Structures are given as C-alpha cells and as structure tokens.
C-alpha cells in the first residue's frame, strides 16, 4: 500500500508568490492521491485557506466556502478523487496568486495491479490429485 503523502503547498510557505502561476506550476508537477493531504504553512490572521467551488476559484471569490481554515498552519485532507480548489480571501491575495487547485486521483491508478490475488495457488490442486492412501 502506498503511504499517504502530505504535500507542503508550494514546497514553501502559503503566501503571495513570486509569480501569479506559482501554485499552478507547483500542483501540476505533483500527483495527488485519495487519502493524501495538503499542508498550508501560514500564520493565523495574515492568511487563510478557503476551499471553494470552481467558479469562485476562477473569479477569486470566497462567498460560498466549502470549507475554511483560519488557523495556520492547516493540514487539509483529500479524501475523494476530483479537483479541489483553494483560495486565500484575505485582501486581494487571491488575485496576487494565493490560490491553488489540485487534481486528486484514486490510488489504484498509480499502483501496478496485483493479479496474484485472483489466481488460485497451484499447491491445493496437486494435493487433491495425489492418490489417497489405502
């Protein structure tokens, strides 16, 4: 079984990035699996993490949060496959690039399939065919 991974968002602190696509580039260079978690490293009161629907992510609005993490640092689990969208709705930070989306896939896609479970092991067949004594 693959170990559940905790990904430090941006591999750094959750803050206004050097470029607007910093977090997009970060998330597209990793793969995220069900059961993994994201670690947002920020100071409470200066930043936050708001999980939002796709439309609000695109327009940088946090009006209908699916979840909100005000205390930093925050560890956010990714229990289901799908796309997760996060913004920081402090001031205009989201417009400055403090937003990230991650695509979560089922773990099984990344693992090689083990067919041995479905194949009966040969030893019982051999035993069954051996003549019974007497």
C-alpha positions as CSV (number, residue, x, y, z in Angstrom):
1,X,0.0,0.0,0.0
2,X,1.2,3.4,-0.8
3,X,2.0,5.7,2.1
4,X,-0.3,8.6,2.4
5,X,1.6,11.7,1.5
6,X,1.4,15.2,2.9
7,X,2.2,17.8,0.3
8,X,3.6,21.1,1.5
9,X,1.7,23.5,-0.7
10,X,4.2,25.3,-2.9
11,X,7.0,23.5,-1.1
12,X,7.2,26.7,1.0
13,X,5.0,29.0,3.0
14,X,1.5,29.8,1.8
15,X,1.9,33.4,0.8
16,X,1.9,35.8,-2.1
17,X,4.1,34.0,-4.7
18,X,6.8,35.4,-6.9
19,X,4.7,34.8,-10.0
20,X,1.0,34.5,-10.5
21,X,1.2,30.9,-11.7
22,X,3.5,29.8,-8.9
23,X,1.0,27.4,-7.2
24,X,-0.5,26.2,-10.5
25,X,3.0,25.2,-11.6
26,X,3.6,23.5,-8.3
27,X,0.4,21.4,-8.3
28,X,0.9,20.4,-11.9
29,X,4.3,18.9,-11.1
30,X,3.0,16.5,-8.4
31,X,0.4,13.8,-8.4
32,X,-2.2,13.7,-5.6
33,X,-4.0,10.6,-4.5
34,X,-7.0,9.9,-2.4
35,X,-6.0,10.0,1.3
36,X,-3.2,12.4,0.8
37,X,-3.3,15.8,2.5
38,X,-2.2,19.3,1.8
39,X,-0.2,21.3,4.3
40,X,-0.7,25.0,4.1
41,X,2.0,26.8,6.1
42,X,0.8,30.2,7.1
43,X,0.4,32.5,10.1
44,X,-3.1,32.8,11.5
45,X,-4.6,36.3,10.9
46,X,-2.3,37.0,8.0
47,X,-3.5,34.4,5.6
48,X,-6.2,31.8,5.4
49,X,-7.3,28.8,3.2
50,X,-10.8,28.8,1.8
51,X,-12.0,25.7,-0.1
52,X,-14.3,27.0,-2.9
53,X,-16.2,25.7,-6.0
54,X,-14.6,26.0,-9.4
55,X,-16.3,29.3,-10.4
56,X,-15.3,31.1,-7.2
57,X,-11.7,29.8,-7.7
58,X,-11.6,31.3,-11.2
59,X,-13.0,34.6,-10.1
60,X,-11.2,34.8,-6.7
61,X,-14.4,34.9,-4.6
62,X,-14.8,33.1,-1.3
63,X,-18.5,33.7,-0.8
64,X,-19.6,30.1,-0.6
65,X,-16.8,28.3,1.1
66,X,-17.0,24.5,1.1
67,X,-14.5,24.7,4.0
68,X,-12.4,27.4,5.7
69,X,-9.2,27.1,7.6
70,X,-8.4,30.2,9.6
71,X,-5.7,28.8,11.9
72,X,-2.3,28.2,10.5
73,X,-0.7,26.0,9.7
74,X,-3.5,23.9,8.2
75,X,-3.5,20.3,7.1
76,X,-6.3,19.6,4.6
77,X,-7.1,16.0,3.8
78,X,-8.1,14.9,0.3
79,X,-10.5,12.1,0.9
80,X,-12.1,11.7,-2.5
81,X,-10.9,11.9,-6.1
82,X,-11.8,15.1,-8.0
83,X,-10.5,18.6,-8.2
84,X,-10.0,20.7,-5.1
85,X,-9.9,24.5,-5.3
86,X,-8.4,26.7,-2.5
87,X,-8.0,30.4,-2.3
88,X,-6.9,32.9,0.3
89,X,-9.6,35.5,0.6
90,X,-7.6,38.0,2.7
91,X,-7.4,41.3,0.9
92,X,-6.6,40.8,-2.8
93,X,-4.2,38.0,-2.2
94,X,-6.1,35.6,-4.4
95,X,-5.7,37.9,-7.4
96,X,-2.0,38.1,-6.5
97,X,-1.8,34.3,-6.9
98,X,-2.5,32.9,-3.5
99,X,-4.7,30.1,-4.9
100,X,-4.2,26.5,-5.8
101,X,-6.1,23.7,-7.3
102,X,-5.1,20.0,-7.1
103,X,-6.4,17.1,-9.1
104,X,-6.8,14.0,-6.8
105,X,-6.9,10.6,-8.4
106,X,-7.6,7.1,-7.0
107,X,-4.5,5.5,-5.6
108,X,-5.1,2.4,-7.8
109,X,-4.2,4.2,-11.0
110,X,-0.6,4.7,-9.8
111,X,-0.1,1.2,-8.5
112,X,0.7,-1.9,-10.6
113,X,-2.2,-4.3,-10.5
114,X,-1.5,-7.4,-8.5
115,X,-3.2,-10.3,-10.3
116,X,-1.9,-13.0,-8.0
117,X,-4.9,-12.5,-5.6
118,X,-7.4,-13.8,-8.2
119,X,-5.2,-16.7,-9.4
120,X,-5.6,-19.9,-7.3
121,X,-2.3,-21.1,-6.0
122,X,-1.3,-24.4,-7.5
123,X,-0.5,-26.4,-4.4
124,X,-4.0,-27.4,-3.3
125,X,-4.7,-28.8,-6.8
126,X,-1.6,-31.1,-6.6
127,X,-2.7,-32.3,-3.2
128,X,-6.2,-33.1,-4.4
129,X,-4.8,-35.2,-7.3
130,X,-2.4,-37.3,-5.2
131,X,-3.9,-40.7,-4.6
132,X,-5.3,-41.2,-1.1
133,X,-3.5,-43.9,0.9
134,X,-5.4,-47.2,1.4
